[in-house]
């Protein structure tokens, strides 16, 4: 009897141990499988980056959402990147949910599995590729400088010796500091001498602060569509000078994710290419930007 009791006890302990480590239920073999099992695609993006991504103040959170309480639903966000992310979720057959960490956390990698991918108009560059995997680009735009509409600043050279604002950990900050690591042919204009930087959490905050009367910088650097949106929304700003460089924008995945990501990257590339081929990306670009930014230069 004692021997039988010992055997039964060992069976129970083994079963509990297997259950604790996932042996008692299904465990996803990779990140794509986990997303499919969970039924949600968790996407990081910026809630203050119109027209790429911004809060929908009129959006009502669905009662039946699978998104966690600290995540935003597709109805609570809007913009080009948001629409792209939602379409990716639709093509995967899952609900898209949004996390809104700061940009420097996204670009640094080591996401601790808090979100699955970034759909946030991220420029591909070698230093980021050390910690992130990138899909093929889903669209393209140029960086540009802007200042108050009544400013006497007209060219990039006018920014010499001036303080200029941009989002922290962005390519705009890299460009201003002379360390932008993208192909040389994609850089059209070098930063002027003695220009200093004022980094804020996002470059959209630069435009808003400048329009609100902040005086410790005289201009900001951001994506041209952001400046177009600023002007359309009534901010008293203008573009100055010529385009600074070309941004090739892609979806990113954390290289340090706890589950393998190869199948997810392959699937995302497949979806991005399909969205190029069937015109979905062009349609979304026209909807949010008024022009098609999805074609590579020369296409």
C-alpha positions in Angstrom: 0.0 0.0 0.0 2.8 2.4 0.9 4.5 1.7 -2.5 1.2 2.3 -4.3 0.7 5.6 -2.4 4.2 6.7 -3.4 3.6 6.0 -7.1 0.3 7.8 -7.1 1.9 10.8 -5.3 4.7 10.9 -7.9 2.1 10.9 -10.7 0.2 13.8 -9.1 3.4 15.8 -8.6 4.6 15.2 -12.2 1.2 16.3 -13.5 1.2 19.5 -11.5 4.8 20.3 -12.7 3.8 19.8 -16.3 0.8 22.0 -15.8 2.8 24.7 -14.2 5.2 24.9 -17.2 2.6 24.7 -19.8 2.5 20.9 -20.3 -1.1 20.7 -19.0 -2.4 23.0 -21.8 -1.6 24.4 -25.2 1.6 26.5 -25.4 2.3 28.6 -28.5 5.4 27.5 -30.4 6.1 31.0 -31.7 4.8 34.6 -31.6 2.5 34.2 -34.6 0.9 31.1 -33.0 0.5 33.0 -29.7 -1.2 35.9 -31.5 -3.6 33.5 -33.2 -4.4 31.7 -30.0 -4.9 34.9 -28.1 -7.1 36.4 -30.8 -5.4 39.8 -30.6 -2.5 41.6 -32.3 -1.0 44.1 -29.8 0.5 47.0 -31.7 2.6 49.9 -30.3 2.0 53.3 -31.9 1.9 57.0 -31.0 -1.4 58.5 -29.7 -0.3 62.0 -30.7 1.1 61.8 -34.2 -1.6 63.0 -36.6 -2.2 61.9 -39.3 -0.3 58.7 -38.7 -1.9 57.8 -35.4 -3.9 59.7 -32.9 -6.8 59.3 -30.4 -10.4 59.2 -31.7 -12.1 61.3 -29.1 -15.5 60.2 -30.4 -14.6 56.5 -30.4 -16.6 54.2 -28.2 -14.8 51.1 -26.8 -16.7 47.9 -27.8 -18.2 45.9 -25.0 -17.0 42.7 -26.5 -13.4 43.7 -27.2 -10.7 41.2 -26.5 -8.2 44.1 -25.8 -6.9 44.3 -22.3 -8.1 47.2 -20.1 -4.7 49.0 -20.5 -4.9 48.7 -24.3 -6.8 50.9 -26.8 -9.2 49.4 -29.3 -9.4 50.2 -33.0 -12.4 52.5 -32.4 -10.4 54.6 -29.9 -7.6 55.3 -32.3 -7.4 56.6 -35.9 -4.9 57.5 -38.6 -2.9 55.9 -41.4 -0.7 53.7 -39.2 -3.8 52.7 -37.2 -5.7 51.7 -40.3 -2.7 49.7 -41.6 -2.5 47.9 -38.2 -6.2 47.1 -38.2 -6.0 45.7 -41.7 -3.1 43.5 -40.7 -5.2 42.2 -37.8 -8.1 41.6 -40.1 -5.9 39.6 -42.5 -4.7 37.5 -39.6 -8.2 37.1 -38.4 -7.6 38.7 -35.0 -8.6 41.9 -33.2 -6.0 44.7 -33.3 -5.2 46.4 -29.9 -3.0 49.3 -29.3 -0.3 50.0 -26.7 1.2 53.6 -26.5 4.7 53.5 -25.0 7.1 56.3 -25.6 9.1 56.2 -28.8 12.5 55.7 -27.2 11.2 52.5 -25.5 9.9 51.2 -28.9 13.1 51.9 -30.8 15.3 50.5 -28.0 13.9 47.0 -28.3 13.6 44.6 -25.3 9.9 45.1 -25.2 9.4 42.4 -22.5 6.5 41.0 -24.6 4.3 43.9 -23.8 3.3 44.4 -27.4 3.8 42.2 -30.5 4.8 44.7 -33.3 5.3 48.4 -33.9 3.3 50.0 -36.7 4.5 53.5 -36.1 6.1 54.9 -39.2 9.5 53.7 -38.1 12.4 54.4 -40.4 14.7 51.4 -41.2 18.2 52.1 -40.1 21.2 49.9 -39.2 21.4 50.8 -35.5 17.7 49.9 -35.1 18.2 46.6 -37.0 20.6 45.6 -34.2 17.6 45.2 -31.9 14.6 45.0 -34.2 13.5 43.0 -37.2 11.9 45.0 -40.0 9.5 44.1 -42.8 9.8 45.5 -46.2 8.6 49.2 -46.3 4.9 49.9 -46.4 5.4 53.5 -47.3 7.8 56.4 -47.7 8.0 60.2 -47.0 10.6 62.9 -46.5 11.7 64.8 -43.4 11.3 68.6 -43.3 11.8 71.5 -41.0 9.0 73.9 -40.0 8.8 77.2 -38.1 6.1 79.7 -37.1 4.3 81.2 -40.1 5.4 84.7 -39.2 9.0 83.7 -38.7 11.7 85.2 -40.9 13.3 81.7 -41.2 13.1 80.6 -44.8 15.9 78.1 -45.4 17.7 75.3 -43.6 20.8 77.5 -43.4 18.8 80.0 -41.4 18.8 77.4 -38.6 22.6 77.8 -38.1 23.2 78.7 -34.4 19.5 78.2 -33.6 17.7 75.7 -31.3 15.5 73.2 -33.1 13.0 70.7 -31.6 12.4 67.1 -32.6 11.1 63.9 -31.0 13.6 62.0 -28.8 15.2 58.9 -30.3 14.0 59.8 -33.8 15.8 60.0 -37.1 15.1 63.7 -36.8 17.3 63.9 -33.7 19.9 61.8 -35.4 19.9 64.1 -38.5 20.3 67.2 -36.3 23.2 65.6 -34.5 24.9 64.5 -37.7 24.7 60.8 -36.9 21.8 59.7 -39.2 22.8 56.2 -40.3 20.7 55.7 -43.5 22.1 55.3 -47.0 24.0 58.5 -48.1 21.9 58.8 -51.2 18.8 59.2 -49.1 20.2 62.2 -47.2 19.5 65.4 -49.2 20.7 68.1 -46.8 23.2 68.1 -43.9 22.4 70.0 -40.7 23.7 73.5 -40.5 26.6 74.4 -38.3 26.1 75.1 -34.6 22.4 74.1 -34.6 21.3 72.8 -31.2 18.6 70.3 -30.4 15.6 70.4 -28.0 14.2 66.8 -27.9 10.6 66.3 -26.6 8.8 62.9 -26.3 7.4 63.2 -29.8 8.0 65.7 -32.6 4.3 66.5 -32.7 4.7 68.0 -29.2 7.3 70.4 -30.8 4.8 71.8 -33.2 2.2 72.2 -30.5 4.6 73.8 -28.0 5.9 76.2 -30.7 2.3 77.3 -31.6 1.5 77.7 -27.9 4.3 80.2 -27.5 7.3 78.2 -26.3 10.5 80.2 -27.0 13.5 78.0 -26.3 13.5 76.7 -29.9 12.6 78.4 -33.2 11.7 75.4 -35.4 11.1 71.7 -35.5 11.9 68.8 -37.7 9.4 66.0 -38.5 7.8 64.2 -41.3 6.4 66.3 -44.1 2.9 64.8 -43.7 2.9 65.9 -40.0 3.6 69.5 -41.0 0.9 69.3 -43.7 -1.5 68.1 -41.0 -0.4 70.8 -38.6 -1.1 73.5 -41.2 -4.5 71.9 -42.1 -5.5 71.9 -38.4 -4.8 75.6 -38.1 -1.4 75.6 -36.4 0.4 78.9 -37.5 3.4 77.1 -39.0 5.1 76.9 -42.4 7.7 74.6 -44.1 11.2 76.0 -44.4 13.8 74.9 -46.9 14.0 71.7 -48.9 13.4 68.1 -47.9 16.1 66.8 -45.6 16.1 63.1 -46.2 14.0 60.1 -47.3 12.4 57.8 -44.8 11.7 54.2 -45.6 9.0 53.1 -43.1 8.4 49.6 -41.9 6.8 47.4 -39.3 9.1 46.3 -36.5 9.4 43.2 -34.3 11.5 42.9 -31.1 14.5 40.6 -31.6 14.5 39.8 -27.9 10.9 38.5 -27.9 10.6 35.4 -25.7 9.0 33.4 -28.5 10.5 32.8 -32.0 9.4 35.5 -34.5 10.5 34.2 -37.9 7.0 33.0 -38.9 5.5 36.3 -37.9 8.0 38.3 -39.8 7.4 36.1 -42.9 3.6 36.5 -42.5 3.8 40.3 -42.1 6.0 40.6 -45.2 3.4 38.5 -47.1 0.6 40.8 -45.9 2.5 44.0 -46.6 3.2 42.8 -50.2 -0.4 41.8 -50.7 -1.6 45.2 -49.4 0.8 46.9 -51.9 -0.4 44.6 -54.8 -4.1 44.9 -54.2 -4.0 48.7 -53.7 -5.0 48.7 -50.0 -2.0 50.7 -48.9 -2.5 53.3 -51.7 -6.1 53.7 -50.8 -5.3 54.3 -47.1 -2.5 56.7 -48.0 -4.9 58.7 -50.2 -7.5 58.7 -47.4 -5.1 60.0 -44.7 -2.6 62.0 -46.7 -4.4 63.0 -49.9 -1.6 61.5 -51.9 0.0 58.0 -52.5 3.1 57.7 -50.4 3.4 53.9 -50.8 5.5 53.9 -53.9 9.3 53.6 -53.6 11.2 56.5 -55.2 11.6 55.8 -59.0 8.5 53.5 -59.2 
